[in-house]
């Protein structure tokens, strides 16, 4: 729309908006993979093959025996309650257990018992391949 006096155009210039949006897109593309990393544990080595590419629920037990799901810490009792609710709501189909090799075996056994008590019968135990 032009005015009669000075001939000004009342259009919105979208170029700065597009520039800002492209910069934000690049920032999110770079930072998104960094946010999806989990806790680092020292896995034992075995001769087992690689697992199929699915998105299972990964339960992590660190060297001191603390239990984590998606970097949120759970007690043994709250883990059982959470797993029962997940099973009831059909939120979880597959569970994988990632335990540090220095974690006490009794703690791993208790977590496995909670998983079984919640109704999950198949649990994958994550390991690293042995070095040849």
Secondary structure as GFF3:
##gff-version 3
##sequence-region A 1 132
A	DSSP	alpha_helix	15	35	.	.	.	ID=ss1
A	DSSP	beta_strand	45	46	.	.	.	ID=ss2
A	DSSP	beta_strand	57	61	.	.	.	ID=ss3
A	DSSP	beta_strand	67	69	.	.	.	ID=ss4
A	DSSP	beta_strand	72	74	.	.	.	ID=ss5
A	DSSP	alpha_helix	76	88	.	.	.	ID=ss6
A	DSSP	beta_strand	95	99	.	.	.	ID=ss7
A	DSSP	alpha_helix	105	117	.	.	.	ID=ss8
A	DSSP	beta_strand	123	125	.	.	.	ID=ss9
A	DSSP	beta_strand	128	129	.	.	.	ID=ss10
###
